[in-house]
Amino acid sequence: MNAGSRVALSLLLLLAAVGCGGGTSSDGRPPNLLLITVDTTRADVLGCYGGSVETPVMDRLAAEGVRFDNAWTVTPLTLPSHASILTGLQPPSHGIRENTNFRLPEGVRTLAEHLGENGYSTGAAVSSIVLSKIFGLDQGFDTYDEPHAGAPIRPGGASVEFREILERKAGETTDQVLAGLLPQSGKPFFQWVHYYDPHSSYDPPEPFASRYRDDLYAGEVAYVDSEIGRLLSGLESRGMLENTLIAVLSDHGESLGEHGENTHGLFIYRSTIQVPLILHMPGILDAGTVRDDPVSVVDLVPTLLEIMKVPPMSLPVEQPLVYAEGELSLRAYGWAPLYSLHDGATRFIAAPRPELYDMAADREELNNLAGSRPEEVREWQRRLAAMVDLLPPPPMSEGPGLDSEERRRLMSLGYLSGGDGVEGTAGSSADPKDRVAIHNQLIRAGALLATGNPEQAGVVADEVLAVDPDNPGALALAGVLAVSGALEGLADLRRAAELAPGNWEIRRNLANALHISGDPGGAAREYQAAAELQPADPSTWFGLGNALFSAGDLVHAEEAYRQALALDREQPAVRAALGTTLGKRGDLDGGREMLRAALDQEPAMADAWNQLGILEEKGGDLPAARSAYLRTLELAPDHADALFNTAKVSLRLGEVQAAREWLGRLKQAHPGYPLTPVLEERLGAP
């Protein structure tokens, strides 16, 4: 058990009525664990916390269990806060400080790993790309279900296309769990379910949209509550709630305009840092218990294990003060970071202009006492420094394999990050309090990007750069727009790379933009630099292979593609690109085998079918070649190369009239196709 005084006291009081039997059932079976995290949910909106939103399911769980009225998260960002929830570690110790440029190191032990080693089957169902397994939170889970983008369909190109899925509705996630994600092995289970809906933009389904038409955020919270009810009912009907400990909490809150912040991510005031936390296990936890002592989400892991009577994890000694941080301001914008401590009575926020609040008299944190209490501020600064010094560092950190499209989707959710390695910002004097309007603008730009308005998003980015020209977040947004085709943003992307030379993601986006702009050699150099910064990212190696392929360096392109496949074998576009490369190098058998494997994984890749047809034709199997070309045209009826190739192979098969018809389709769809005269000459006059 975590030995810190805050955690020890909380557990002692919470478990006083449990007795020696702990969380085991009467027949000695170990308990199940259902962990439900609801994104972006303020405690004070729930009915059981005195809010006006109708949340009967969570209200019932609180009435039948334990409600924590003074629970706090570690940061107002989804990925790092969930990392703390699942590991019991503060962000400086697990290493994830924001949503895009980090991956949980393999050396960090998760609750799922620990329970798995103690006889549990483990499953997770998350509702947003922000918690994709690419960030490492899948460690220890037997199953990890997440929303997926569609497969890339342009092998060997400078960019790939995706069917965009930013998040899925709570109902879809509930359906996934009830459809069988929960293990059926007979072991006790640990199931994590994550709902994302209260995150902006707010779009609840009916009847919640009409019922809460004047407060759509409240409608999202009410909708998720109903889905929690459906989840619990479904599990209960299968006998899967018996002997199950349920934990419900949020990863962070939402500002809703408080302190000038429209959503969350920048500030670390109560509105985004205080969270609901409910534990429910009838017969083990006393019904109607309300705890008002301050606790952190890092206390959850040791608390759950103690209730379940599972051997404890080895965790650092937690301090009695509640810690939170806001590093988005530094890592995304190049401003000063924010850090806070509180003891339940006084809350301190370290900033260029420090803040000190009386938590009882000033819940909204509007009356900053720091100016009148300088000695107290200095003492809090000392305590903060001492606490951070005691936190163990993470194992060697890893970065995620985000490709440019995944980054664009994260940006559209409001996670705009210039990332690690921002130069000249560690001692920045820019106080986020003075720049909140810029943060709101960039959140708006992300929303515009999500709704298909990249031009307007670019206008907003330009407005930000006019007043904050070295803002890596705005420059990175310009870079993503550059990758999408707005090549005038290349200069901004280069500047972002200069400001954040250690950010592999920006270097890779610059490489993408250079490739699209017609400079594959320059792109290859930037991809190589990105790969040196983050050698475990398969999409960087894929991009490097594409650039080398375009530059005619097939030997090294093959090496890059093979490295990408070694890192992630579930990439049909990489297999298709490798197959194309092998074919061009004269390895027809190897190329065909790789292309067929790619098409077995993803049959909708038109270019890959065309490439397979080329290799079949080179190998002398003309009927197989024609079949592959026709499959290409089923997927992409105006595919220029496939139209030409179908006409050509028809002629080689002696089907002159068919060849003329296919040539006619080619001339109609692509009047200037350069090889048309060659085929016309072969066909002669009709």
C-alpha positions in Angstrom: 0.0 0.0 0.0 1.2 3.5 -0.8 2.7 4.8 2.5 2.0 8.5 2.1 0.1 10.0 5.0 -2.7 11.3 2.8 -3.3 7.9 1.2 -2.9 5.9 4.4 -5.3 8.1 6.3 -7.9 8.0 3.4 -7.7 4.2 3.2 -7.8 3.7 7.0 -11.0 5.7 7.2 -12.5 4.2 4.1 -11.8 0.6 5.0 -12.6 0.8 8.7 -15.9 -1.0 8.1 -14.6 -3.6 5.6 -13.2 -6.0 8.1 -10.7 -8.8 7.5 -12.6 -10.3 4.6 -11.7 -7.3 2.4 -13.2 -7.4 -1.0 -13.5 -11.1 -1.4 -17.0 -12.7 -1.8 -18.4 -15.1 0.8 -17.1 -18.1 -1.1 -13.6 -16.5 -1.3 -13.7 -15.5 -4.9 -11.7 -12.3 -5.7 -13.7 -9.3 -6.8 -14.0 -8.0 -10.3 -13.2 -4.4 -11.0 -15.1 -2.1 -13.4 -13.4 1.3 -13.9 -15.4 3.9 -15.6 -13.8 7.2 -16.6 -15.9 10.0 -18.0 -13.9 12.6 -19.8 -14.1 16.3 -19.1 -16.7 16.1 -16.3 -16.9 18.6 -13.5 -17.9 17.3 -10.1 -20.3 20.2 -9.5 -22.6 19.3 -12.4 -23.6 15.9 -11.1 -26.8 15.6 -9.1 -25.1 13.8 -6.2 -22.6 16.7 -6.0 -25.4 19.3 -5.8 -25.5 19.9 -9.6 -28.5 20.5 -11.7 -27.8 17.8 -14.3 -30.0 14.7 -14.1 -27.6 11.9 -13.4 -29.7 9.2 -11.6 -27.2 6.4 -12.3 -24.2 8.0 -10.8 -26.4 9.4 -8.0 -27.5 5.9 -7.1 -23.9 4.6 -7.1 -22.9 7.4 -4.8 -25.9 6.8 -2.5 -25.0 3.1 -2.3 -21.3 3.6 -2.0 -18.6 6.2 -1.2 -18.6 9.7 -2.7 -15.4 11.7 -2.6 -16.2 15.4 -2.4 -12.6 16.6 -2.5 -11.0 14.6 -5.3 -8.4 16.2 -7.7 -6.8 15.2 -10.9 -3.2 15.8 -11.8 -3.6 17.8 -15.0 -6.4 19.0 -17.2 -5.4 16.8 -20.1 -6.8 13.4 -21.0 -3.7 11.3 -21.7 -1.5 12.2 -18.8 -4.4 12.2 -16.3 -5.4 8.7 -17.4 -1.8 7.6 -17.2 -1.9 8.7 -13.5 -5.2 6.9 -13.0 -3.9 3.7 -14.4 -0.4 3.7 -12.7 -0.8 5.6 -9.4 2.1 7.9 -10.5 2.4 11.6 -10.9 3.1 12.9 -14.4 6.8 13.6 -13.6 7.1 9.9 -12.7 5.2 8.3 -15.5 6.6 10.7 -18.0 3.5 11.8 -20.0 3.1 15.5 -19.8 0.6 16.3 -22.5 -1.5 14.5 -25.2 0.6 14.1 -28.3 4.3 13.8 -27.9 4.6 11.1 -25.3 4.2 7.4 -24.9 4.0 5.5 -21.6 7.4 3.8 -21.1 7.3 0.0 -21.0 9.1 0.2 -17.7 6.1 1.9 -16.0 3.9 -0.7 -14.4 0.1 -0.3 -15.0 -2.8 -1.5 -12.9 -3.8 -3.9 -15.8 -0.3 -5.5 -15.7 -0.5 -5.9 -12.0 -3.9 -7.4 -12.0 -3.1 -9.7 -14.9 -0.2 -11.1 -13.0 -2.5 -11.7 -10.1 -5.0 -13.8 -12.0 -7.2 -11.3 -13.6 -8.4 -11.0 -17.2 -8.2 -7.5 -18.4 -10.0 -5.4 -21.1 -10.4 -1.8 -22.1 -12.8 0.1 -24.3 -11.9 3.8 -25.0 -13.8 6.3 -26.9 -11.2 8.7 -28.4 -8.0 8.6 -30.4 -6.5 10.6 -27.5 -6.2 7.2 -25.6 -5.1 5.2 -28.6 -2.8 2.3 -27.8 -0.2 4.1 -29.8 0.4 6.1 -26.5 1.1 2.9 -24.5 -1.9 2.8 -22.1 -2.7 -0.6 -23.5 0.1 -2.2 -21.5 -1.3 -5.2 -19.6 -4.7 -5.3 -21.2 -5.7 -8.5 -22.9 -8.1 -6.6 -25.2 -8.0 -2.9 -25.9 -10.8 -1.6 -28.1 -10.6 1.9 -29.6 -12.1 3.9 -32.5 -10.2 3.3 -35.6 -9.5 5.4 -38.7 -10.0 3.7 -42.0 -7.1 2.1 -43.8 -4.6 4.1 -45.9 -5.3 3.7 -49.7 -2.2 5.3 -51.3 0.8 3.0 -50.9 4.1 4.5 -51.7 2.8 8.1 -51.8 3.7 11.2 -49.8 0.5 11.1 -47.8 -2.2 8.6 -46.9 -5.9 9.0 -46.8 -8.1 8.0 -43.8 -11.8 7.7 -43.1 -11.8 10.1 -40.2 -13.1 8.9 -36.8 -12.3 11.4 -34.0 -14.3 9.7 -31.3 -17.2 7.5 -30.8 -20.4 8.1 -29.0 -20.9 6.6 -25.5 -23.6 4.3 -27.0 -21.1 2.7 -29.4 -18.6 2.1 -26.6 -21.3 0.5 -24.4 -22.3 -1.7 -27.4 -18.7 -2.8 -27.8 -18.4 -3.8 -24.1 -21.8 -5.6 -24.0 -21.0 -7.4 -27.3 -18.3 -9.4 -25.6 -15.2 -7.3 -24.8 -15.4 -8.4 -21.2 -13.3 -11.6 -20.8 -15.3 -14.8 -20.4 -12.4 -16.9 -19.1 -13.8 -17.6 -15.7 -11.2 -15.5 -14.1 -12.0 -12.3 -12.2 -12.1 -9.4 -14.6 -10.8 -5.9 -14.7 -12.7 -3.8 -17.3 -11.9 -0.2 -18.1 -14.6 1.8 -20.0 -13.9 5.3 -21.1 -16.6 7.8 -22.3 -15.6 10.9 -24.1 -18.8 12.7 -24.9 -18.6 15.7 -22.5 -15.5 16.9 -24.3 -16.1 19.8 -26.7 -17.7 20.2 -29.2 -20.9 19.4 -27.3 -23.4 17.4 -29.4 -25.6 15.1 -27.3 -28.1 12.9 -29.0 -31.9 13.1 -28.5 -33.7 13.4 -26.1 -30.8 15.1 -24.3 -30.2 17.7 -27.0 -33.7 19.0 -26.7 -33.9 18.6 -22.9 -30.6 20.6 -22.5 -30.8 22.8 -25.5 -29.6 25.7 -23.5 -26.7 23.8 -22.0 -25.4 21.1 -24.3 -22.5 20.3 -22.1 -25.0 19.3 -19.4 -26.8 17.2 -22.1 -23.6 15.3 -22.8 -23.1 14.5 -19.1 -26.7 13.3 -18.8 -26.3 11.2 -21.9 -23.2 9.5 -20.5 -25.0 8.8 -17.3 -27.7 7.0 -19.2 -25.1 4.9 -21.0 -23.5 4.0 -17.7 -26.9 2.8 -16.6 -27.3 0.7 -19.8 -23.8 -0.7 -19.3 -24.6 -1.7 -15.7 -28.0 -3.2 -16.6 -26.4 -5.2 -19.4 -23.7 -6.6 -17.1 -26.2 -7.3 -14.3 -28.4 -9.3 -16.6 -25.5 -11.5 -17.3 -24.6 -11.9 -13.7 -21.4 -9.9 -14.2 -21.9 -7.3 -11.5 -22.0 -9.6 -8.6 -18.9 -9.2 -6.5 -17.7 -6.3 -8.6 -16.1 -3.1 -7.3 -17.2 -0.1 -9.5 -15.1 3.1 -9.6 -16.4 6.1 -11.5 -14.4 9.3 -12.0 -13.4 11.9 -14.4 -10.0 12.7 -15.8 -10.5 16.4 -15.5 -13.2 19.1 -15.6 -14.2 21.9 -17.9 -13.8 25.7 -17.4 -17.0 26.7 -19.2 -15.7 30.3 -19.4 -14.3 30.6 -15.8 -11.1 32.6 -15.7 -11.6 33.3 -19.4 -10.9 29.8 -20.5 -13.7 28.3 -22.7 -12.8 24.6 -22.4 -9.8 23.1 -20.6 -6.1 22.4 -21.0 -4.4 25.7 -20.1 -5.3 26.6 -16.5 -5.3 24.4 -13.4 -8.0 26.1 -11.4 -10.7 24.1 -9.5 -13.0 24.1 -12.5 -10.7 21.8 -14.5 -8.8 20.0 -11.7 -11.5 18.9 -9.2 -13.2 15.8 -10.3 -16.0 13.4 -9.2 -14.9 10.1 -7.7 -17.4 7.4 -6.6 -16.6 3.9 -5.4 -19.4 1.2 -5.2 -19.3 -2.3 -3.7 -22.4 -3.1 -1.6 -21.5 -5.2 1.5 -17.9 -4.1 1.4 -18.2 -0.3 1.3 -20.7 1.4 3.6 -23.6 3.0 1.6 -23.9 6.7 1.8 -20.3 7.4 2.9 -19.1 10.9 2.0 -15.4 11.6 2.2 -14.3 15.3 2.3 -10.5 14.8 2.9 -8.4 15.8 -0.1 -7.4 12.9 -2.4 -5.8 12.7 -5.8 -6.4 10.4 -8.7 -3.0 8.9 -8.0 -4.5 7.5 -4.8 -7.0 5.4 -6.7 -4.7 2.4 -7.6 -3.6 1.7 -4.0 -7.1 2.2 -2.8 -8.6 -0.2 -5.3 -6.0 -2.9 -4.6 -6.5 -2.5 -0.8 -10.3 -2.9 -1.2 -9.8 -5.9 -3.5 -7.2 -7.5 -1.2 -4.8 -7.8 -4.1 -1.1 -7.4 -3.2 0.0 -3.8 -3.5 2.0 -2.3 -6.3 5.4 -0.8 -5.6 4.6 3.0 -5.7 6.5 6.0 -4.5 5.7 7.4 -1.0 3.0 9.9 -1.7 3.1 13.3 0.0 0.2 14.7 2.0 -0.2 17.6 -0.4 -2.2 17.4 -3.6 -0.2 18.1 -6.7 -1.3 19.2 -10.2 0.5 20.6 -13.2 -0.3 22.4 -16.5 2.5 22.0 -19.0 0.4 22.5 -22.1 1.3 26.2 -21.9 5.0 25.4 -22.1 5.0 22.5 -24.5 2.3 23.8 -26.9 2.8 27.5 -26.8 6.2 28.3 -25.3 4.8 30.1 -22.3 5.4 29.4 -18.6 4.1 26.2 -17.1 1.8 26.0 -14.2 2.1 23.9 -11.0 0.0 23.7 -7.9 -0.1 22.2 -4.4 -2.9 22.3 -1.8 -3.5 20.9 1.6 -7.3 21.2 1.6 -7.2 24.7 3.2 -4.9 26.7 1.0 -4.1 26.3 -2.7 -1.0 27.6 -4.3 -0.4 27.9 -8.1 3.2 28.5 -9.2 3.2 30.9 -12.2 5.1 34.1 -13.2 2.6 35.9 -11.1 2.0 33.3 -8.3 -1.5 32.6 -6.9 -2.7 31.8 -3.4 -6.3 31.0 -2.5 -8.3 30.3 0.6 -10.1 27.1 -0.5 -13.1 27.5 1.9 -13.8 31.2 1.4 -13.0 31.4 -2.3 -14.1 28.2 -4.1 -14.0 30.1 -7.5 -10.4 31.1 -6.9 -11.0 34.8 -7.7 -9.2 36.5 -4.8 -5.5 36.0 -5.2 -3.9 36.4 -1.8 -0.3 36.0 -3.0 0.5 39.8 -3.1 -0.4 40.2 0.5 1.3 37.0 1.8 4.8 37.0 0.2 6.3 34.9 3.0 3.6 32.3 2.6 4.2 32.2 -1.1 7.9 31.5 -0.6 7.1 28.7 1.8 4.7 27.1 -0.8 7.4 27.5 -3.5 9.8 25.7 -1.3 7.3 22.9 -0.5 6.6 22.5 -4.3 10.3 22.3 -5.1 10.9 19.8 -2.4 8.0 17.6 -3.4 9.0 17.5 -7.1 12.5 16.7 -6.1 11.2 13.6 -4.3 9.3 12.3 -7.3 11.2 9.5 -9.1 11.9 10.1 -12.8 10.3 7.9 -15.4 12.1 5.2 -17.2 13.5 6.3 -20.6 10.5 8.0 -22.2 9.2 7.0 -25.6 7.4 9.0 -28.2 4.3 7.8 -30.0 4.0 6.7 -33.6 1.7 9.5 -34.7 1.4 10.0 -38.4 0.4 13.4 -39.9 -3.3 12.5 -40.2 -3.5 11.3 -36.6 -1.9 14.5 -35.6 -4.5 16.5 -37.6 -7.3 14.5 -35.8 -5.8 15.3 -32.4 -5.5 18.9 -33.3 -9.2 19.0 -34.3 -10.0 17.8 -30.8 -8.1 20.9 -29.4 -4.8 19.2 -28.6 -2.4 21.5 -30.4 1.1 20.7 -29.3 4.4 22.1 -30.4 5.8 19.4 -28.2 8.9 18.6 -26.4 12.2 20.3 -27.1 10.8 23.9 -27.2 13.8 26.2 -27.2 14.0 29.2 -24.9 10.9 28.5 -22.9 12.0 26.9 -19.7 12.3 30.3 -18.1 9.6 32.0 -20.1 8.0 34.9 -18.4 4.8 34.7 -20.4 2.1 34.1 -17.9 -0.8 31.9 -19.3 -3.2 34.3 -17.6 -2.2 36.9 -20.1 -2.5 34.6 -23.1 -5.8 32.8 -22.5 -7.4 34.4 -25.5 -4.7 32.9 -27.8 -5.4 29.5 -26.3 -9.1 29.9 -27.0 -8.4 30.9 -30.6 -6.3 27.8 -31.1 -9.0 25.6 -29.6 -11.4 27.3 -32.1 -9.0 26.6 -34.9 -9.0 22.9 -34.0 -12.8 22.9 -34.1 -12.7 24.5 -37.5 -10.3 21.9 -38.7 -12.7 19.2 -37.3 -15.7 20.6 -39.2 -13.9 20.7 -42.6 -12.8 24.4 -42.6 -9.0 24.3 -42.9 -8.9 27.7 -44.6 -10.7 29.3 -41.6 -8.4 27.4 -39.3 -5.5 28.9 -41.1 -6.9 32.4 -40.7 -7.1 31.8 -37.0 -3.5 30.5 -36.9 -2.3 33.6 -38.8 -4.1 35.8 -36.3 -2.3 34.1 -33.4 1.0 34.3 -35.2 0.5 38.0 -35.7 0.6 38.6 -31.9 2.7 35.6 -30.8 5.0 34.8 -33.8 7.0 32.1 -32.0 4.0 30.1 -30.7 4.9 26.5 -31.6 1.2 25.4 -31.4 0.2 27.9 -34.0 3.2 27.1 -36.1 2.5 23.4 -35.8 -1.1 24.0 -36.9 0.2 25.8 -40.0 2.5 22.8 -40.5 -0.4 20.3 -40.5 -2.3 22.5 -42.9 0.9 22.5 -45.1 0.9 18.7 -45.0 -2.8 18.9 -46.1 -1.8 20.9 -49.2 -1.6 24.5 -48.1 2.1 24.7 -49.0 2.5 28.3 -48.2 2.7 27.1 -44.6 6.1 25.5 -45.1 7.9 28.6 -43.7 5.8 28.3 -40.5 6.6 24.6 -40.3 10.3 25.3 -40.7 10.1 27.9 -37.9 8.3 25.4 -35.7 11.1 22.9 -36.3 13.7 25.6 -35.4 11.9 26.4 -32.1 11.5 22.7 -31.2 14.5 20.9 -32.7 13.9 18.0 -30.4 10.4 17.4 -31.6 10.4 14.4 -33.9 6.8 14.9 -34.8 7.3 18.4 -36.2 10.4 17.2 -38.1 8.3 14.4 -39.7 5.5 16.8 -40.6 8.1 19.1 -42.3 9.3 16.0 -44.2 5.8 15.3 -45.3 5.3 18.8 -46.5 8.6 18.8 -48.4 7.7 15.5 -50.1 4.3 16.9 -51.2 6.0 20.1 -52.5 8.3 18.0 -54.8 11.5 17.8 -52.7 11.8 14.1 -51.9 15.5 14.5 -51.1 14.9 17.2 -48.5 12.0 15.1 -47.2 14.3 12.1 -46.8 16.7 14.2 -44.8 14.0 15.4 -42.4 12.5 11.9 -42.1 15.9 10.6 -41.1 16.3 13.3 -38.5 12.9 12.4 -37.1 13.8 8.7 -37.1 17.0 9.5 -35.1 14.8 11.3 -32.5 12.2 8.6 -32.4 13.4 5.3 -33.9 10.4 3.4 -32.6 7.8 5.3 -34.8 6.8 3.2 -37.8 5.1 6.0 -39.7 8.4 7.9 -39.8 10.1 5.0 -41.4 7.2 4.6 -43.8 7.5 8.3 -44.8 11.3 7.8 -45.2 10.7 4.9 -47.5 8.2 6.9 -49.6 10.6 9.8 -50.0 13.5 7.5 -50.9 11.2 5.7 -53.4 10.3 9.0 -55.0 14.0 9.9 -55.2 14.8 6.7 -56.9 16.8 5.1 -54.1 15.0 1.8 -54.1 17.6 -0.1 -52.0 17.3 2.2 -49.0 13.5 2.6 -49.6 13.2 -1.2 -49.1 15.2 -1.0 -45.9 13.0 1.8 -44.5 9.8 -0.1 -45.4 11.1 -3.2 -43.7 11.9 -1.3 -40.6 8.4 0.2 -40.5 6.9 -3.4 -40.8 9.2 -4.6 -38.0 7.8 -2.0 -35.7 4.1 -2.6 -36.7 3.1 -5.5 -38.9 -0.5 -4.3 -39.1 0.1 -1.8 -41.9 -1.2 -2.9 -45.3 0.0 0.3 -46.9 3.6 -0.4 -45.9 3.3 -3.9 -47.3 1.9 -2.5 -50.5 4.7 0.0 -50.8 7.3 -2.7 -50.1 5.8 -5.0 -52.7 5.9 -2.2 -55.2 9.5 -1.5 -54.4 10.5 -5.2 -54.7 8.8 -5.4 -58.1 10.7 -2.4 -59.3 13.9 -4.0 -58.1 13.1 -7.1 -60.2 11.9 -9.4 -57.4 8.5 -10.2 -59.0 7.7 -13.2 -56.8 8.6 -11.2 -53.6 6.6 -8.2 -54.8 3.5 -10.2 -55.7 3.6 -12.0 -52.4 3.9 -8.8 -50.4 1.1 -7.1 -52.4 -1.2 -10.0 -52.0 -0.6 -10.0 -48.2 -1.3 -6.2 -48.2 -4.6 -6.8 -50.1 -5.6 -9.6 -47.8 -5.3 -7.1 -44.9 -7.0 -4.2 -46.8 -8.8 -5.1 -50.1 -9.8 -1.5 -50.8 -6.4 -0.2 -51.9 -6.9 0.6 -55.6 -3.2 1.5 -56.2 -2.1 -1.8 -54.7 -4.3 -3.8 -57.1 -2.9 -1.8 -60.0 0.7 -2.6 -58.8 -0.2 -6.3 -58.5 -1.5 -6.2 -62.0 1.7 -4.7 -63.3 3.8 -7.5 -61.6 1.4 -10.2 -62.9 1.8 -8.8 -66.4 5.6 -8.6 -66.1 5.5 -12.3 -65.0 3.5 -13.3 -68.0 0.1 -14.0 -66.4 -2.0 -11.7 -68.5 -5.4 -12.9 -67.3 -4.4 -12.4 -63.7 -3.0 -9.0 -64.6 -6.3 -8.0 -66.2 -8.3 -9.2 -63.2 -6.2 -7.1 -60.9 -6.6 -4.0 -63.2 -10.3 -4.5 -63.3 -10.4 -4.8 -59.5 -8.6 -1.4 -59.4 -11.3 0.1 -61.6 -14.1 -1.3 -59.4 -12.6 0.7 -56.6 -11.5 3.8 -58.6 -13.4 3.9 -62.0 -11.3 6.8 -63.3 -7.9 5.4 -62.2 -5.7 6.6 -65.1 -3.0 4.0 -64.9 -5.4 1.2 -64.5 -7.4 2.4 -67.5 -4.2 2.4 -69.6 -3.0 -0.9 -68.2 -6.4 -2.6 -68.9 -6.4 -1.3 -72.5 -2.8 -2.5 -72.9 -3.3 -6.0 -71.5 -6.5 -6.4 -73.5 -4.5 -5.7 -76.6 -1.9 -8.2 -75.6 -4.6 -10.8 -75.1 -5.8 -10.1 -78.6 -9.0 -8.3 -77.6 -8.6 -5.3 -79.8 -12.2 -4.0 -79.5 -12.0 -4.1 -75.7 -8.7 -2.3 -75.8 -10.2 0.4 -78.0 -13.1 0.8 -75.5 -10.8 1.1 -72.5 -8.6 3.6 -74.4 -11.7 5.6 -75.1 -12.6 5.7 -71.4 -9.0 6.8 -70.6 -9.1 9.6 -73.2 -12.5 10.8 -71.9 -11.4 10.8 -68.2 -7.8 12.0 -68.7 -7.4 13.8 -72.1 -3.8 14.6 -71.5 -2.5 11.2 -70.3 1.0 11.0 -71.6 1.1 7.4 -72.7 -2.1 7.5 -74.7 -0.3 8.2 -78.1 1.8 5.0 -77.5 -1.3 2.8 -77.2 -3.0 4.6 -80.1 0.0 3.8 -82.3 -0.1 0.2 -81.4 -3.9 -0.1 -82.0 -3.7 1.7 -85.4 -6.7 3.1 -87.2 -10.1 1.7 -86.1 
